[in-house]
Amino acid sequence: MARQRIVITGIGGLCSLGTNAAEIWTAMREGRTGIGAISNEHLHEMGGRLGAEIKTLPEHGLDRRRLITMDRFSLLAVIAATEALKESRLDLSDVELSRVGAVVGTGIFGSETVEENFRVLLLENKRPNVFSVPKIMPGAPAGQVSMQYGLRGPVFGVTSACSSANHAISAAADQIRLGRADVMVAGGTDAALTFAMFKAWDMLRALARQACRPFSADRDGLVIGEGAGMAVLETYEHAVARGAPILVELAGAGLSGDATDIVAPTVEGPAAAMAAALADAGLAPEDVDYINAHGTGTKANDEIETQAIRRVFGRHADALSVSSTKSMHGHCMGASGAVEMIACVNAIREGIVPPTAGYRERDPACDLDVTPNVAKRRTVRAAISNSFAFGGTNAVLAFRAV
């Protein structure tokens, strides 16, 4: 029996580039950056350090009784899921809700709530919020999406650091192929722009001082961002039967573990995940036109990703278009893969490769076509999205035109 084809029928998202998927894509296409000096009042001691903030949330219509049970990372997930479901034109009143589920990845947890609790307990000597535990849980965003729309199919959270969104989307596709659901809402979310989390990253000496410049010889680190991205997944046949808009096919996924070091990446792990994604999708290296790179902007990560791409794609690596959209929306932690999914979907649909913004100097150790600063027009038949995380947890998604 032929394997079921999984397609994406709706996408939604918000990050520093915009409060919906269309705004995010327009900013990516134009090479605009959402990175700037942090204005969050709780981060004032960071002295103007860089971040990629969502300055203003869109109208979401959630009532106070729901909001008091939600940390910011859950709220972002619900907003993105609302947009994705609307675009998919899925009539929830006309489907069996036990056949619709949600999987949401997060790399951190409810850090806003944790920080607020410490502030209240230690500085103000008051009681913490009664909903602190359910607000903090890594699985809370999936639960909140489920409750918002009455989804009673498979509902769970995924956490694998910066690969969380890609793992979540892969796991959601598996639920459909295993016959546990007809439709899944999947993606990632994180809101890690809090004082303690920012200081922790600063201690790792991983943060950029001036800009996020992936693959550029003068790169000096990553920029923390916040955001969420969600997709509606279903089989091709299910989408056609209900007349849904089909955006792209989620052609395959590749997962691997480095099994070496908690922070230092390897070439072998990322290469194995990319090779597995191609095999799962039935794609030859020559079929891929675009790679949305993990591309954090740190010295080691970008060099190792370059080596891994060359190992998997061989001579075709020189014909690939590669870019890191983190140069524009920052590293949104567990949401990064979901925001980058928006880039891949639209690159295929519009034939435009978004750029790596801020690129200034060629690095011989990163000798790929990294699409510097300006978007490129080219046919994109298939694209892959790389996510490689602390702990050596790697997840790569492959997308294909329908």
NORSUL-V482474 format. One record per backbone hydrogen bond with DSSP energy under -0.5 kcal/mol. CO is the residue of the C=O (numbers start at 0). NH is the residue of the N-H. If there is no record, write none. Layout:
# NORSUL-V482474
co | nh
CO | NH
CO | NH
This chain:
# NORSUL-V482474
co | nh
4 | 235
5 | 249
6 | 8
6 | 233
7 | 246
7 | 247
9 | 231
11 | 229
13 | 227
14 | 17
17 | 14
19 | 23
20 | 24
21 | 25
22 | 26
23 | 27
24 | 28
25 | 29
26 | 30
26 | 31
27 | 30
27 | 354
28 | 374
35 | 50
39 | 42
40 | 43
42 | 45
43 | 46
45 | 48
48 | 37
50 | 35
50 | 52
51 | 225
52 | 54
62 | 65
62 | 66
63 | 67
65 | 68
66 | 69
70 | 73
70 | 74
71 | 75
72 | 76
73 | 77
74 | 78
75 | 79
76 | 80
77 | 81
78 | 82
79 | 83
80 | 84
81 | 85
82 | 86
83 | 87
84 | 88
84 | 89
85 | 88
88 | 90
89 | 91
90 | 93
91 | 94
94 | 96
95 | 98
96 | 99
96 | 151
96 | 152
98 | 181
98 | 182
99 | 152
100 | 184
101 | 155
102 | 186
103 | 157
104 | 188
108 | 110
109 | 113
110 | 114
111 | 115
112 | 116
113 | 117
114 | 118
115 | 119
116 | 120
117 | 121
117 | 122
118 | 122
118 | 123
119 | 125
128 | 131
130 | 134
131 | 135
132 | 136
135 | 109
136 | 139
138 | 142
139 | 143
140 | 144
141 | 145
142 | 146
143 | 147
144 | 148
145 | 149
145 | 150
149 | 151
153 | 101
155 | 103
157 | 105
159 | 162
160 | 159
160 | 163
162 | 166
163 | 167
164 | 168
165 | 169
166 | 170
167 | 171
168 | 172
169 | 173
170 | 174
171 | 175
172 | 176
173 | 177
174 | 179
174 | 180
175 | 178
181 | 234
182 | 100
183 | 185
183 | 232
184 | 102
185 | 230
186 | 104
187 | 228
189 | 226
191 | 193
193 | 197
194 | 198
195 | 199
196 | 200
197 | 201
198 | 202
199 | 203
200 | 205
201 | 204
205 | 221
210 | 212
212 | 215
215 | 218
221 | 207
222 | 330
223 | 51
224 | 191
225 | 15
226 | 189
227 | 13
228 | 187
229 | 11
230 | 185
230 | 232
231 | 8
231 | 9
232 | 183
233 | 6
234 | 238
235 | 239
236 | 240
237 | 241
238 | 243
239 | 242
243 | 245
244 | 246
247 | 7
248 | 250
248 | 399
249 | 5
251 | 397
253 | 395
255 | 393
261 | 390
265 | 269
266 | 270
267 | 271
268 | 272
269 | 273
270 | 274
271 | 275
272 | 276
273 | 277
274 | 278
275 | 279
276 | 280
277 | 281
277 | 282
278 | 281
283 | 286
284 | 287
288 | 320
289 | 383
290 | 292
290 | 322
291 | 385
296 | 220
297 | 301
298 | 302
299 | 303
300 | 304
301 | 305
302 | 306
303 | 307
304 | 308
305 | 309
306 | 310
307 | 311
308 | 312
309 | 313
312 | 315
313 | 316
314 | 317
315 | 318
315 | 319
316 | 319
319 | 321
320 | 290
322 | 292
322 | 324
323 | 326
324 | 327
324 | 328
325 | 329
327 | 33
329 | 331
330 | 224
331 | 334
332 | 335
333 | 164
334 | 337
334 | 338
335 | 339
336 | 340
337 | 341
338 | 342
339 | 343
340 | 344
341 | 345
342 | 346
343 | 347
344 | 348
345 | 349
346 | 350
346 | 351
350 | 377
351 | 353
352 | 375
354 | 356
355 | 358
355 | 372
360 | 216
361 | 363
362 | 365
365 | 367
367 | 369
368 | 321
370 | 355
371 | 373
375 | 352
375 | 377
378 | 380
380 | 400
381 | 288
381 | 289
382 | 398
383 | 291
384 | 396
386 | 394
388 | 391
388 | 392
391 | 257
391 | 393
392 | 388
393 | 255
394 | 386
395 | 253
396 | 384
397 | 250
397 | 251
398 | 382
399 | 248
